[in-house]
Amino acid sequence: MSIYLLCLTTNGGLPVFTRKKGDCDNLPFSTVASLNGFHMFFKSLGITLQVTYSEDWTYIWRDFHNAVTLIVCGRSMTEGILQSLAEIVFGAIALFVNYNELVDLTLLDRMKKEARNYVPLIDAALEACTTRILGFTECILSVENQQLTQRLNDFSGLCGSLFCCLVVGNSVAVGTEGWWDLDPIDRELLLLLLNSASTLQNDVPVYLPKRDATLAYRFVTIPLAPSSIVCVICGAGPSFRELRAMAQDAFGSENLQNVERCMTRHLPEHFEIDQCVLAIIVANVKVKKCVLAHNLNQTSGGKRTIGGGLLRLDFIKKIFDQTLQYNKALNGKSKEVELHSRYLEPLDQYWCLDYHKCYAHYDQLGNTIFILFTSSIPTPAMRFITQKLLFSISQDKSIGW
């Protein structure tokens, strides 16, 4: 996987920054000029150049508010991931630059001044392409989630904010209704800001690009345990000291320790995972949240399987992303010909390849589960294991999925 990211001003084509990720060399200036030249040439003809493909690469062009142009080049990546990356990269800029300043003549100076704030987020977003599912908020499930939700709601009432969540490790354990009502891009940006910060205790002024790009908020993060942090979006008050006191009163360390034991697994300890399971994705496509986990107790079962946990997660993420893109395209076509009035989604899908198998199951609430299996598992058994696990997660009230 390789990514090039180019940011330029839309009107003048002046470079703001370039970033890269993966095994690739720096792009020469002539290539950067050509990529921007193609876009500007077609634009002069009234044609919007959005995406093109070569043998190994995908190229996308995105204009934001007629102020910033992003060119994203990706190898071994889908168009959907690159589009999500472009949204997050611009959101990282808009997190610190007011929308009104984006159309100002001093935009370039303003963006260079704020680069120390948003560039670490952009680097974190590039890293997230290999470790997370862009556009989905990664979660951790435990039997303590229901109790923690109640404590978080109590804290939300005390501090007067609708937008609160509890982060354990790098994943969200629980969030208020207001938090899940935020646009997935805003949620992703706030978590990237937390993960890229030099300290766990922060009080940072931010804008929320999708919710209100002109109103300044405070993003406050308060550590409660070694790997647990409560996050809150609020206004000028309460003070950080008051918020910290409220958080410490609302949460107990014993519950947090129980959740932290699930960090490597991302699923409750009492869930028994079959040894034929390699990796799991559980997602809600309506709320845009997911759980991404590999089976720590997996054994090969005799036949060759793909390599380590990271390779397994990377493989199942590609299947997940490509399948969602296909289902989205299928839904779009059905609307065009007016065959159906509701979203088209298959209830079950499966793939059988040389060294592994994959099964996907959907329910009527927007939940879906993808499981990557060893190739030795009987194909009919995949459906039973997949449906059973999704039912256990969705019906367990203590988890609160």
N, C-alpha and C positions, 0 to 999 in steps of 0.2 A: 504494500500500500504506500502510495506517495501522494502528497498534496502540495500544490503551490497556491498561495493566496496573495492577490494583488489588490491594493486599495488605492484609488485615484479620485481626484475631484471630477465631477461629472462635466462641468462646463469647460475647464481648462485642460483636463487630462493630466494634471500635476500629480506625481506620485506622493502618497502619504506614508505608506509602509508596505513592505513585502514580508511574508513569512512562508516557511516550508516545513514539511513533516515527512519523515521517511527517508529512504535511501535514494536521494536525488541531489544533483548539483544545483547551484544557484542559476537562475535564469539570466541569460545575457540581456543587456538593455534593448538590443534589437528585437528580441522575442517579446519582451514586455510591450514595446512600442507597437509591434505588429498586432498583438492581441487587442490592445486598445484601439488601434487603427481600424481593424475590422468592425468593431462595435460602432465607432464614430462614423465610418463610411456608410454602413447600413442605416444608421440613425438619420443621416442627412437625406436619405432616400425615403424616409418615413417608415422604415422597416425596423422592428425591434429584434435584435439578435439575442436569443435566450439561451440556446444550448446547441452544441454540435459534438460529434463523436469522431474519434480516430480509432485505429485498431485496438489500442490499449487504454486510451485516455478519454475522459469526458470533460468538456469545457462548458462552464455556464457564465453568463453575464447578468448582473443584477444592478439596476439603478434604484437608489433609495432617495425619495423626496427631491429628485433632481439636484442632489447635492453630492452624493457619494456613489461611486461606481465600484462594485466588487467583481473581480474576475477570479473564479475558483477552478483550478485544474486538478483532477483527481485520476489516479490510476488504480484499477481494481476496486472501484467504489461506484455505487449506484448514483443516479441523478438525484434521487430523493435525499440521500445523505448530504450531497453537496448543496442542495437547496436549503436544507435545514442548517447547515454550517454557515451559509451566507446570511441567513436570518439572525443567527446567534452572533456572528461577527459584527454585523451592523448594530444589533442590540447592545453589544458590549460598548460600542462608541456612544450610542444614545443613552446608556446608563449614566454617563457622566456629562454629556453635552446636551443642553436644552434644545428641544425641537426648533425654537425660534432662532437659535444660534446656528442651526444647520443651513439656513438660507441666508445667513449673514455673509458679507463680503470678506470678513476676517475668519472664515471657517477654517482655512488651512492652518493659520496660527493657533486657533483654538484647539484643533485636533492634535497638533504637535505638542501643545502644552499639557494636554490630558493623556498623552500617550503612556506615561508611567502608570496610569491607573487602568487603562483598558487593554494594553498589550499583554499583561500577564493573564487576563481573562481569555484573550484570543489564543494564546499558547495553551491554556488549559482546555479550550474547546477543541483544538487540534489533537491534543492528547486524548480527549474524550471520544474521538472518532474510533479509537482502537479499544477502548475499555467500556464504553457505555452505548446506549441506544439514543442517538440524538433525537430530540423532540419528545422524549418520554422521561418523566421523573422517576429515577431509580429508587425503589423502596426496600425496606427490610421488614420481614414479618416475624412476629413472636406472639406468644400467648399473653404477653403483658400489654399489647397494643390497646385493648379496650380500656383498661385502667388508665393508661397514659393519655388516651384521648380525653377522658374526663378531666384529668389534671391539667391538660393543655387548654381545654375550654375554660376552666376556672382561671387559669393565668391570663387567657385572652380577655375575660371579663374584667379582671383587676387592672390590666394595663390599658384597656379601652381600644384594643386593636383587633380587627377581624382576621388579620393575616399573620398567623403564627404556625410554626412547625418545629418538630423535634428531629434533629439529625443525629444519627448514630453511625459512626464511621464516616462514609461518604454518601450514605443513603438516608432517605426520609423514613422515620419510623411511623410518625403520625402527624397529621396536619388538621387545622380547623377547616370548616366548610369554605371560609373565605380564601384560605390558602389554595384549596383545590379549584376554586373558581377563577384564580389567576390564569392568564394565558400560559401555556406550557413553556413558551420562550422566556417569559418573565421569571418563571420558577427556575428554569435552567440557568439563567444568568445569575440569579441570586446564589444558587448553589455553587456555581463556578467561582463567584466572588469569594464565597466562604472558603472553598478548597484552595484557592490561589493566594489567600491572605497569609501574611507572615505570622500572625497571631490568631488565636481562636476567639479572643475578646475584641470586638470591633464595634464602632459606632460611626457608620459611613453615610454621608448624604448621597442619595441616588435618585434617578428618575426611573419610572417603569415604562419602557418604550411602548408596550402593547396596551397597558391600562390607561396611562396619562403621561405623555412625553413632555409635558410642560410643568407638572406639579412635582416639587421636590419632597422626597420622603427620607426617613432615617431607616437604614438597615442595621439592626442591632443584633449581635450574636453574643450569647452568654454561655460559657462552658459550665456544665453541671457535674460532669464525671470525666475520666480520662479520654473517652471517645464519644461523649454525648454533649450536644450543644443545642440550646433553644434559640430559635431565630424569630425575630418579630419585625414587621414593617409598621412604623408609627410616624407621628408628626413630631413637633418640637418637644412635647412632653409625653410621658414622664421622663425624668432624668435617667441616665444610665445606672446610677447607684440605686434608684428606686426600682428600676426594672430587674436588676440583679437580685435585690432582696425579695421581690415578688416571685421570681423564678425559683429561688432556693426554698421558699416556703411552699410552693406548689408541688415540687417534685421530690420524690424520695430516692436516695441512692440505691436502695435494694432493688427496686424495679428496674432501674437503669442498668445495674450490673447483670441482671437476667437477660436484658435485651442485648447487651454488648457481647454476650456469649454466642449470639446468633450471627455475629458480623461476618465470619468466614463462610457460613452456610447460607445466610439470607432467608432461611426458612426455619420454622419452629423445630426445636430439638426432637420433639416426639413424632415428627413426620418420618415414616419409614420409606426410604427411597430404594427402589429395586436396583440391584447391582448392574443390571443391563442399561441403566440410565447414565448418560454421559453429561448432559447439560439441560437446563430448564429455563424457559422464559414464560412468565405469567404476566399478562398485560391487560389493561382495560383501555380499549381504543377510544372510548368516549372521554374519560378523564385524563388520558395520556399519562398513565403511570404504569410501572412495570417492576418485576423482580427478575433479576438475572443471576443464575446460580449454576455452579457445576457440582457434580456428585463427588464428594470427598471420599466416599467408600466404594467407588466404582472399581470393578475388576474386569479384565478384558474378556473373560469367558471363552478363551481359546483362540478366537480368530482376531486378526489384526484390526486395531482401531486407530483413529487419528491420535496425534501426539498429546501433549500436555493440556492442562485445563484452559490456558489462554487460546490455544488453537481451536479447541472445541467451542469455546464461547464465540470466537470470531466466526466460525462456520455457521453456528446456529443463528447468530445475528444477521448474517447475510441472507439466510433462508427467510428469516422473519421480515426483514426489510423488503426483500423482493416480493414476498407474498402479499404484504400490505399494499405495495405499489400496484401489484396486479389486481387485487380486489378493488382498489380505488378506481383503476382504469375500467374495470368491469362494471362498476357502479355508474361511472360517468357515461359509458356507452348505453346502458339500459335506460338512463334518463333521457338521452338524446332521442331514442326511438320510442320512448314512453311505454315501455313494456311493463314496468313495475313502478309503483309509487313509493316503495320502501327500499332501504339499503339491501343490496344483494350480497350475501356472504355465505360461503359454503359452511356446513356444520362440521365437516371433517375433511382433512387433507393428509396425504402421506407420500413420502418419498423413500424409495429403496435403491441404494447405491452399493458400490462394491464393499466399502468398509464400515458403513453406518446406515442407519435408517432414521427417519424423522417423521413425527406425527403431530398434527395440529388439530385442536378441537375448539369450537366456538359455542358460546351460549347466547341467550337472547338479551342479556344485560350488558353486552359490549365486552365481556371477558373472553380472553383467548389464552390458550396454553400451547406452547411448542416444546416438545421433548425430543432430544437427540439420543438415539439408542445405539448400542452395538449391533453389528449386522447379524449376530447369532440369535437375536430375539425373534420368535415367531411373529409374523406380521399381524395375525388376529389379536395377539396379546397386547400390542401397542395401544389399541383403542381402549381396552379395559384399564390399563395403567394410567393413561392420560386423563380420561374422564374421571376416574376415581380421585386423582390428585387435585384437579380443578374443583370438583365438588367439595372435597375436604377443605380447601382454602376458602371458597366462597360461602360455605355454610357455617364455618366455625366463627361464632360470634365473638370469642375472645380475641381473634386476630383482627376483626373489623375491616376486612378488605372491601 
